[in-house]
Amino acid sequence: MQTISANTILASPMKTADLVQGAKERGYSAVALTDINVTFGLADFYQEAVKAGIKPLLGLQGRFKGIELEEAEYDLVFLAQSQKGYQSLMRLSSFLNIASGDLAGPAPSLADLPELSDLTVIVPAGLTSELRQLNKLRNSGEEYVKKLQAFLPKGLPLYLGVYPAESAAAYDAYVKKLAEISALPITVVEDVRYLDPGDQFLCKVLQAIKERRVLDEHELTLMAEGQGSHWLRPAPVLEDACREMGLEEALANSGKIAASCHAKIPFKEPQLPVFPQATGLSSDQYLEKLAFAGLEKLGLRQGIYHARLQKELAVIQQMGFADYFLIVGDIVNYCRQRGALVGPGRGSAAGSLVAYALGITQIDPLKYDLLFERFLNPARADMPDIDLDFTTSGRKLAFAYVQEKYGAKARFGKGSDLVARILALTTMKAKSVLERTGQVFGLTLPAIARLKQAMGAAKTLAEAGQQAEFKALVAASPLTRLLYQTAARLEGLPEDTGTHAPGLVISEEPLSRQIGLMTGKEAPLWTVEQTKKYVEKYGLLKIDFLTLDNLELLEGVLAEIQKSSGPLDLTRLPLDDPDTLRLFARGETQQIFQFNSSGMQEVLRKIQPRTFDDLSVAVALYRPGPIASIPLYVARKNGTSPVQYPDPSLKEVLGPTYGIFVYQEQVMQTARIFAGFSLAEADVFRNAISKKQAGLLAEEKGKFVAGAVRKGHSRQAAEAVYALIEPFANYGFNHSHAVAYALLAYWQAFLSVHFPREFYLEKLRASRGKEKGAIIRKARKAGVEILGPEINLSQAEARLFEGRIYLGLKDIMGITPAFLDQLLALKRPVTSFPAFLRQLDTKELKEKQLVPLIEAGLFDQVSPNRASLLVNCGNMLNTARLSQKSLVLQDFLAAKEENVPMPTAAEKVAMEERAMGFAVTASPLEIAGKALAKRYGAKPFAGLALNETGQVLAQFIKKNNWRVKRGARAGELGSNAVFSDGQTSEKVTIFTSQYRRFAQILKENAVYLLQVDKKEDQKDSRGYQLILQDLRLLDLKQLEQAEEVKPVTVKPKDLALERYFDQHYRTKRLGDFQVKERGLALAKLLAVRYQEDKRGRKMATLILADSSGRYRCWLFAGELAKLTLNLQVNDYYLLKLEALGQRESLDFKIWDMKQVNLR
């Protein structure tokens, strides 16, 4: 009658399944579950009990403020007699949780109980019984019983609990006497907290974990050997104890209580809330009206669209889901109207034209041949599941709207009784339980860390127990052995309650009487007392509001674009943009959703996407299983292998994918065309195959073959087609999902090509650490100039200013929030490092706070020599402290600065990596790539095809030497050297002959031009081997001094001049030109070299610079002859020119130029 489980968090090690199984094995016909205040264990408990053939009694222990002893809190047991009683139990649990803050605050008073009925109430006999404490105080208990009866709603039967044990004999006698005086029945209560006597130890460890208490070794040994009394005694033992104690009447009453309890968990079909609208139309009629209006707004007036819409509406109406579509459409459109970015669709929902017409999705299902039956099928009768993608701010907006519109009419305290979040239980995983138990056992943090590290990749403690190192550590002492045994028993138990992040429940009827409520951790919304596993089984509407990092990125990019170019509507972007598709074809998608892995980039280079459909194919194929079809798909697409079909009738279905199954929907269409299935039957067929249930598989195969034979196919042909379908259906990708993912990826790629500054700005804002370095390198290739933090221009986050991206102050590691506030409050411009120090409170300022600022290049514009500033900053700080912001004193006290050479690019890279975790300054490898990649045709490692010999620019990381053991070269050294090309690190095999040549020149972090062979090698986990043929060490100092990589120093005068010409002549930065674009620009002449062209005519090569960088410009003979001016280095010129070359390395042809008179 009184039993708690592990769902009373950290109070019991007993799972509901163990409780039920234990009760059955020990002879009980009924068993109760009465966790403290909560009911989220009841659904599991109920199902387990029904399956075991034992009667489940649904209840809880309610914790209240004492009646007589008001300073303490005590429990009462409540059991539901009927379905009405079940509703009262849920209402009671909701009241207790919300009043106590899920047991985090003071317990409520019995005087505040809500209206309750059909509940049996029992005063327990254990330590949490107020009556037991009154007995210890020699209180008669009569007043307590009178007040308790007054507080309880009328009609609730009240029992006084007794405990059949010698230790409780005196208390039992006290209760029997009080029951006689009060005319109340007595009943047996056990206060069961664990299954077996020895499990008391686990209970105490859980309590210590909860209280963060450390137990000493002696205490642990005594506890481990102890036997508890709160275990589940076998029924015959309990009966004997009752007879011995004279408690037969109490035992009989227990049977009567059990017999009177018939409550069940109310699992039911979906009960959708009715969508609120005042048109007088039914929900079905209103949905139809909105759907057709949506088609009209989209301009889809063709008959095929009207027919498909009518078909979908008929199914939706038949299944009773009109309100679901209306509610989801209402939420999405509300958020979009308020500027929130909502995803274009996810999963099979993109196959619904109704969803498209209502604005729920942004994908036309007919355009991409998507199937509605894959989403909603009357033969499956499942609730539709439309997952919605939002940004974080968009989801917050959606939650607030749903609570206000659908939850306002039934408030419950601060929250709502109609709209709530969904419970999630945090369980103790292997490493977590090892750590928490280890802390209780008094192990040091290093000792716990060693145990966790020794687990390796093991997911469970049982797996870890098979690892040699872990076994040795565990066996080292009795304490660690006990620790392992204890942790293994506690593994998987709940350690806290949380929230299923994306989920909301919306109900027509109060949740507090259906499923129960908790305060949860997501105020102002309460949380239902069930996990996502069960909420839909209760008939409740669950909607998932997912957040997607890639939507956050798109939202930020669009906001930046709007600042400079006005709003951009993603849904209006052309899906056949040549530049965007070329980006995919080149495989330059490291920063693009779904296409960022090196494997996917290689697939793109092979597939060479020319249409948007090619992108969705790539998404579907690059998955475990379908990936094996890629070589055949590529060969057929490129015409090197003939296209073949499993049957001529399937040409229509498999034609777009060259006879290869790519999508799940193709399985459904095959079943329809080849075997005569309806699409609804075809979806059941697809679903059955994917579940791999032997009986179901045989049945569906029989139907398929029989249908195919009826369609005139031979049995042999039918079985051959089925044999192709069966393995594919298990791993095939949903076409709707592939299109939705491809669309998100295409949007990102389009923005990266046409708005690269805005795109890479947001990528930088969203990334962390070394990831930023990769983004910076990619952005530079796209022609975007990115500069490090700059004292006069940087804000907290990265920003776009004058066409350049400046990193933010937050990118510098170790800046505290308080110091960041000081930096942001500086009066700008800061003209020198001492001027910077004068604005700060130097009393608390430490030199170590300044070092990362200097190393990050924050002061490069006011003090270009970082190395000098690092050496002298300590003296400058002392001077600033002594001078107390006096310029006169500062000049007088200033120490002579030490002369230090300017740091090299490599040294700057090292500084930035220390300060920020990544580098902004071009690394030696980048410098080499910019200067030499074109000249030598160098590729990244990933760009090499099998059996190709190619050049790679790479940085040497380390050697892994080996020695030949046999043969003519026995004893000679070779190496598996590791090189990085800036994108990936690869093992390169250096055989003995090459190793003799190159061993002496292999230096860590040096940059080399490698010539390597890429050979197939199935013994290598990569499937190939890279073999070094030749190697050349590059002179980095010479590269750094090359004209094309020298930095451009931009002065305020230059920026002011550019702004003037932008306004009066519509000039633009050289770096903003697209290939083949003509326009005007203002630039400074840095160098000029005259030469002869092929026909012996005089021409010139000019190096010109503006704030976007320096560029090589050609002044051909014809244009040079027309000029009447003398070209002067360091003068400014207004240029009419045309961009040549490639986007990442522009050159220019000059058509005309005029010298600018600055005055």
Secondary structure by P-SEA (a helix, b strand, c coil): cccccccccccccccaaaaaaaaaaacccbbbbbccccccaaaaaaaaaaaacbbbbbbbbbbbcccccccccbbbbbbbccaaaaaaaaaaaaaaaaaacccccbbbbcccccccccbbbbbccccccaaaaaaaacccaaaaaaaaaaaccccbbbbbbbbbcccaaaaaaaaaaaaaaacbbbbbbcccccccccaaaaaaaaaaaaacccccaaaaaaaaabbbccccccaaaaaaaaaaacaaaaaaaaaaaaaaccccccccccccccccccccccaaaaaaaaaaaaaaaaccccaaaaaaaaaaaaaaaaaccaaaaaaaaaaaaaaaaaccccccccccccccaaaaaacccccccccccccccccccccccccbbbbbbbcaaaaaaaaaaaaaacccccccccccccbbbbbbbbcccaaaaaaaaaaaacccaaaaaaaaaaccccccaaaaaacaaaaaaaaccaaaaaaaaaaaaaccccccccccccbbbbbcccccccccccccccccbbbcccccccccccbbbbbbbcccaaaaaaaaaaaaaaaccccccccccccccaaaaaaaaacccccccccccaaaaaaaaaaccccaaaaaaaaaacccccccaaaaaaaaaaccbbbbbccccccccccccccccccaaaaaaaaaaaccccaaaaaaaaaaaaaccaaaaaaaaaaaaaaaaaacccaaaaaaaaaaaaaaaaccccaaaaaaaaaaaaaaaaaaaccaaaaaaaaaaacccaaaaaaaaaaaaacccccccccccccccccccccbbbbcccccccccaaaaaaaaacccccccaaaaaaaccccccccccaaaaaaacccccccccaaaaaacaaaaaaaaaaacccaaaaaaaccbbbbbccccaaaaaaaaaaaccccccccaaaaaaaccccccccccccccccccccccbbbbcccbbbbbcccccccbbbbbbbbbcccbbbbbbbcaaaaaacccccccccccbbbbbbbbbccccccbbbbbcbbbbbbaaaaaaccccbbbbbcaaaaaaaaaaaacccccccccccccccccbbbbbcbbbbbbcccccccbbbbbbcccbbbbbbbcaaaaaaccccccccccccccccccccccbbbbbbcbbbbbccc
